[in-house]
Amino acid sequence: MRVEELAADMEAAPVPLVWRASLPGRGAAVGWCAVFVAFVNRPAGGVLTDPQPGSLVFSALTSVVAAWVCCRLGMWRVAADREGVHVRRFRAVRCIPWSAIGHVELRRDGFLGFSGPETEALAGSFLPPWANRLLRRTSHGTHVADTLTVLARHPELRPQARQSVL
């Protein structure tokens, strides 16, 4: 129902549509890094003074986890252009062609779930639906999911420009 109403009101965009991490999301990523640096329980002796294999593995793994969480919260980006949906991930950009997208929905964890005949993908990091209900706000993530579903179903409404750089 929402998708059909949105399709009736939409016009083709002349430029690619782009959604990215908001200021609170970026702030949460910086806060996560600060908490990690301040409170992580480091091995006794430190990595530089006691280069034991366990200390090195611990430091490497916790740093990778902290970087992954930071990227998921503060560096994500989703762009829709004439070719498909470009999703910036941890290390690369993935392009999901329009033909591979059947439906997009906002999952309970706040990620966009792309489903179709050939693809299963996750993107973004929006406020989860339960948090929007708790705060009595309209869900921005649901609107983005509905917009991407409309663009997948109606080729004439897709942006005509190509995304140059993510």
Residue frames as qw, qx, qy, qz and C-alpha x, y, z in Angstrom:
[[0.000, 0.885, 0.465, 0.000, 0.00, 0.00, 0.00],
 [0.286, -0.826, 0.104, 0.475, 2.72, 2.50, 1.02],
 [0.457, -0.193, 0.589, 0.638, 4.80, 1.57, -2.00],
 [0.285, 0.568, 0.659, 0.402, 1.96, 2.17, -4.48],
 [0.088, -0.950, -0.272, 0.124, 1.15, 5.55, -2.92],
 [0.391, -0.669, 0.308, 0.552, 4.80, 6.56, -3.04],
 [0.449, 0.095, 0.666, 0.588, 5.09, 5.45, -6.69],
 [0.193, 0.786, 0.553, 0.200, 2.08, 7.58, -7.63],
 [0.163, -0.969, -0.068, 0.175, 3.69, 10.69, -6.11],
 [0.589, -0.460, 0.382, 0.543, 7.28, 10.12, -7.37],
 [0.564, 0.810, -0.107, -0.118, 9.02, 11.59, -10.38],
 [0.882, 0.184, -0.080, 0.426, 12.32, 10.47, -11.91],
 [0.406, -0.831, 0.095, 0.369, 15.24, 12.17, -10.18],
 [0.552, 0.806, -0.207, 0.051, 17.79, 13.88, -12.43],
 [0.135, 0.647, -0.694, 0.286, 20.67, 12.97, -10.09],
 [0.575, -0.059, -0.807, 0.120, 21.43, 9.78, -8.12],
 [0.606, -0.685, -0.062, -0.400, 19.64, 9.43, -4.78],
 [0.494, 0.307, -0.655, 0.483, 22.07, 9.11, -1.87],
 [0.675, -0.684, -0.063, -0.270, 21.57, 8.15, 1.77],
 [0.542, 0.369, -0.581, 0.482, 24.40, 8.06, 4.30],
 [0.517, -0.377, -0.612, 0.466, 25.16, 7.96, 7.98],
 [0.150, -0.903, -0.221, -0.336, 23.67, 10.86, 9.89],
 [0.060, 0.696, -0.437, 0.567, 25.45, 13.06, 12.38],
 [0.710, -0.474, 0.363, -0.374, 24.24, 10.95, 15.35],
 [0.991, 0.117, 0.010, 0.056, 25.50, 7.81, 13.58],
 [0.577, 0.579, -0.322, 0.478, 28.90, 9.34, 13.00],
 [0.272, -0.674, 0.409, -0.551, 28.95, 10.57, 16.59],
 [0.916, -0.274, 0.204, -0.212, 28.16, 7.05, 17.79],
 [0.890, 0.329, -0.161, 0.272, 31.07, 5.72, 15.70],
 [0.243, 0.654, -0.407, 0.589, 33.47, 8.26, 17.22],
 [0.587, -0.547, 0.332, -0.496, 32.09, 7.48, 20.69],
 [0.999, -0.037, -0.001, -0.035, 32.57, 3.76, 20.09],
 [0.704, 0.453, -0.304, 0.455, 36.21, 4.32, 19.15],
 [0.081, -0.665, 0.396, -0.629, 36.79, 6.56, 22.18],
 [0.807, -0.400, 0.242, -0.360, 35.26, 3.99, 24.53],
 [0.966, 0.170, -0.130, 0.143, 37.33, 1.25, 22.90],
 [0.484, 0.555, -0.377, 0.562, 40.58, 3.16, 23.32],
 [0.261, -0.612, 0.373, -0.646, 39.78, 4.24, 26.88],
 [0.700, -0.338, 0.409, -0.477, 38.35, 1.08, 28.40],
 [0.889, 0.221, -0.383, -0.118, 39.52, -1.98, 26.51],
 [0.754, -0.563, 0.339, 0.003, 41.24, -4.46, 28.77],
 [0.530, 0.689, -0.494, -0.008, 44.73, -4.78, 27.34],
 [0.915, -0.078, -0.336, 0.209, 47.06, -7.68, 28.10],
 [0.559, -0.791, 0.102, 0.226, 49.45, -7.15, 31.02],
 [0.609, -0.319, 0.388, 0.614, 52.76, -5.69, 29.90],
 [0.359, 0.759, -0.069, -0.540, 51.38, -4.26, 26.66],
 [0.879, 0.454, 0.135, 0.058, 52.10, -5.28, 23.10],
 [0.424, 0.814, -0.320, 0.236, 55.30, -3.30, 22.68],
 [0.232, -0.673, 0.635, -0.299, 56.96, -4.29, 25.95],
 [0.529, -0.144, 0.823, -0.148, 55.84, -7.93, 25.91],
 [0.516, 0.365, -0.437, -0.640, 55.43, -9.14, 22.32],
 [0.406, -0.010, 0.903, -0.139, 53.74, -12.43, 23.12],
 [0.058, -0.165, -0.790, -0.588, 51.65, -14.06, 20.37],
 [0.125, -0.618, -0.766, 0.127, 48.52, -13.85, 22.51],
 [0.100, -0.654, -0.182, 0.728, 48.98, -10.11, 23.05],
 [0.005, -0.249, 0.516, 0.819, 49.46, -9.49, 19.33],
 [0.102, -0.334, -0.865, -0.361, 46.41, -11.58, 18.36],
 [0.126, -0.674, -0.622, 0.378, 44.26, -9.87, 21.00],
 [0.058, -0.569, 0.035, 0.820, 45.29, -6.41, 19.83],
 [0.042, 0.086, -0.675, -0.731, 44.72, -7.23, 16.17],
 [0.123, -0.431, -0.873, -0.192, 41.31, -8.85, 16.66],
 [0.105, -0.702, -0.519, 0.476, 39.90, -6.19, 18.95],
 [0.038, -0.466, 0.211, 0.858, 41.09, -3.45, 16.60],
 [0.076, -0.102, -0.781, -0.611, 39.40, -5.13, 13.63],
 [0.139, -0.589, -0.793, 0.064, 36.14, -5.48, 15.58],
 [0.108, -0.668, -0.257, 0.690, 36.28, -1.83, 16.67],
 [0.003, 0.291, -0.457, -0.841, 36.95, -0.69, 13.09],
 [0.077, -0.295, -0.870, -0.388, 34.10, -2.86, 11.76],
 [0.116, -0.693, -0.650, 0.288, 31.59, -1.42, 14.23],
 [0.097, -0.579, 0.019, 0.810, 32.81, 2.10, 13.49],
 [0.030, 0.094, -0.650, -0.754, 32.33, 1.57, 9.76],
 [0.099, -0.459, -0.866, -0.170, 28.87, 0.05, 10.22],
 [0.136, -0.741, -0.505, 0.421, 27.72, 3.03, 12.28],
 [0.082, -0.801, -0.016, 0.593, 29.44, 5.99, 10.71],
 [0.093, -0.458, 0.578, 0.668, 30.69, 5.27, 7.19],
 [0.433, 0.340, 0.823, 0.138, 27.85, 3.54, 5.36],
 [0.257, 0.443, -0.167, -0.843, 26.36, 4.95, 2.20],
 [0.488, 0.375, 0.784, 0.085, 23.64, 3.80, -0.20],
 [0.168, 0.476, -0.238, -0.830, 23.27, 5.42, -3.64],
 [0.610, 0.436, 0.661, -0.029, 20.67, 4.64, -6.31],
 [0.102, 0.529, -0.381, -0.751, 21.42, 5.49, -9.94],
 [0.709, 0.369, -0.240, -0.552, 20.41, 4.23, -13.38],
 [0.469, 0.338, -0.815, -0.040, 22.49, 1.04, -13.02],
 [0.690, -0.339, -0.639, 0.035, 21.33, -0.08, -9.59],
 [0.517, -0.841, 0.021, -0.156, 22.01, 0.43, -5.91],
 [0.550, 0.469, -0.504, 0.473, 25.60, 1.05, -4.81],
 [0.725, -0.676, -0.107, -0.084, 26.32, 0.01, -1.23],
 [0.242, 0.681, -0.576, 0.383, 29.53, 1.10, 0.47],
 [0.902, -0.334, -0.274, 0.016, 30.74, -1.68, 2.70],
 [0.674, -0.667, 0.129, 0.289, 33.69, -2.09, 5.05],
 [0.481, -0.418, 0.476, 0.606, 36.32, -2.28, 2.29],
 [0.174, 0.075, 0.697, 0.692, 34.54, -2.03, -1.06],
 [0.473, 0.272, 0.085, -0.834, 31.48, -0.78, -2.92],
 [0.299, 0.182, 0.928, 0.129, 28.96, -3.36, -4.09],
 [0.376, 0.164, -0.250, -0.877, 26.59, -2.63, -6.95],
 [0.383, 0.271, 0.863, -0.188, 23.27, -4.45, -6.85],
 [0.067, -0.076, -0.566, -0.818, 21.61, -4.20, -10.29],
 [0.524, 0.013, 0.152, -0.838, 17.93, -3.28, -10.43],
 [0.730, 0.079, -0.547, -0.402, 17.11, -6.65, -12.00],
 [0.494, 0.033, -0.811, 0.311, 18.37, -8.42, -8.88],
 [0.103, 0.014, 0.540, -0.835, 16.20, -6.40, -6.46],
 [0.236, -0.455, -0.797, -0.321, 12.69, -7.63, -5.83],
 [0.442, -0.812, -0.307, -0.229, 11.93, -5.92, -2.54],
 [0.338, 0.330, -0.477, 0.741, 13.71, -3.79, 0.07],
 [0.565, -0.705, -0.358, -0.235, 12.62, -3.68, 3.68],
 [0.070, -0.664, 0.503, -0.548, 13.86, -2.22, 6.93],
 [0.671, -0.115, -0.723, 0.119, 14.75, -5.10, 9.22],
 [0.601, -0.747, -0.281, -0.043, 14.24, -5.15, 12.99],
 [0.705, -0.373, -0.038, 0.602, 17.94, -4.40, 13.54],
 [0.015, 0.861, -0.006, -0.508, 17.84, -1.21, 11.44],
 [0.252, -0.316, 0.677, 0.615, 19.55, -2.55, 8.30],
 [0.643, 0.428, -0.147, -0.618, 18.01, -2.45, 4.85],
 [0.586, -0.074, 0.802, 0.087, 17.42, -5.96, 3.56],
 [0.446, 0.456, -0.436, -0.635, 17.56, -6.38, -0.22],
 [0.585, 0.028, 0.808, -0.057, 15.82, -9.51, -1.43],
 [0.565, 0.539, -0.268, -0.565, 15.33, -10.75, -4.93],
 [0.966, 0.206, -0.066, -0.139, 15.73, -13.74, -7.19],
 [0.788, 0.372, -0.315, 0.377, 19.53, -13.61, -7.14],
 [0.275, 0.461, -0.414, 0.735, 20.54, -11.53, -4.17],
 [0.593, -0.714, -0.367, 0.065, 20.39, -11.26, -0.41],
 [0.456, 0.335, -0.224, 0.794, 22.18, -8.19, 0.89],
 [0.371, -0.778, -0.406, 0.304, 22.21, -5.81, 3.84],
 [0.375, 0.426, 0.030, 0.823, 22.98, -2.10, 3.79],
 [0.209, -0.682, -0.041, -0.700, 22.72, 1.03, 5.87],
 [0.388, -0.202, -0.726, 0.530, 22.29, 1.43, 9.58],
 [0.271, -0.526, -0.200, -0.781, 19.05, 3.23, 10.35],
 [0.343, -0.222, 0.592, -0.695, 17.26, 3.58, 13.65],
 [0.042, -0.150, -0.984, -0.081, 15.38, 0.31, 14.18],
 [0.332, -0.468, -0.516, -0.636, 11.57, 0.39, 13.80],
 [0.567, -0.571, -0.570, 0.165, 11.02, -0.40, 17.49],
 [0.391, -0.299, -0.202, 0.847, 13.14, 2.64, 18.47],
 [0.066, -0.219, -0.330, -0.916, 11.15, 4.87, 16.10],
 [0.484, -0.559, -0.588, -0.328, 7.92, 3.69, 17.72],
 [0.571, -0.476, -0.451, 0.494, 9.39, 4.27, 21.17],
 [0.259, -0.244, -0.016, 0.934, 10.45, 7.83, 20.21],
 [0.353, 0.719, 0.528, -0.282, 7.17, 8.39, 18.31],
 [0.027, 0.609, -0.406, -0.681, 9.01, 9.32, 15.11],
 [0.841, 0.485, 0.004, -0.240, 8.40, 8.42, 11.51],
 [0.794, -0.258, 0.445, 0.324, 10.92, 5.93, 10.24],
 [0.220, 0.771, -0.402, -0.443, 13.42, 7.34, 7.76],
 [0.212, -0.295, 0.907, 0.215, 14.69, 3.81, 7.05],
 [0.482, 0.422, 0.756, -0.131, 11.21, 2.60, 6.08],
 [0.398, 0.829, 0.062, -0.388, 10.87, 5.52, 3.65],
 [0.040, 0.641, -0.679, -0.356, 14.25, 4.68, 2.07],
 [0.351, -0.008, 0.934, 0.070, 13.27, 1.00, 1.76],
 [0.491, 0.632, 0.546, -0.248, 9.96, 1.94, 0.14],
 [0.271, 0.830, -0.233, -0.428, 11.71, 4.35, -2.25],
 [0.078, -0.458, 0.834, 0.297, 14.20, 1.69, -3.34],
 [0.438, 0.254, 0.860, -0.062, 11.37, -0.82, -3.81],
 [0.457, 0.775, 0.250, -0.358, 9.50, 1.66, -6.03],
 [0.164, 0.755, -0.501, -0.389, 12.65, 2.28, -8.08],
 [0.267, -0.209, 0.927, 0.163, 13.18, -1.47, -8.50],
 [0.428, 0.436, 0.783, -0.116, 9.61, -2.00, -9.69],
 [0.382, 0.871, 0.284, -0.122, 9.24, 1.11, -11.89],
 [0.685, 0.023, 0.234, 0.689, 12.17, 1.65, -14.29],
 [0.215, 0.727, 0.287, 0.585, 10.76, 4.97, -15.51],
 [0.402, -0.901, -0.078, -0.143, 11.17, 6.48, -12.00],
 [0.826, -0.262, 0.000, 0.499, 14.86, 5.60, -11.60],
 [0.133, -0.844, 0.185, 0.485, 17.45, 8.38, -11.56],
 [0.771, 0.635, 0.038, 0.045, 18.86, 8.92, -15.04],
 [0.139, 0.840, -0.504, 0.142, 22.36, 9.96, -13.98],
 [0.870, 0.046, -0.442, 0.212, 25.16, 7.58, -13.08],
 [0.611, -0.781, 0.076, 0.103, 26.84, 7.59, -9.68],
 [0.486, 0.759, -0.386, 0.197, 30.39, 8.80, -10.23],
 [0.368, 0.333, -0.719, 0.486, 32.21, 8.20, -6.96],
 [0.701, -0.603, -0.350, -0.151, 31.07, 6.66, -3.72]]
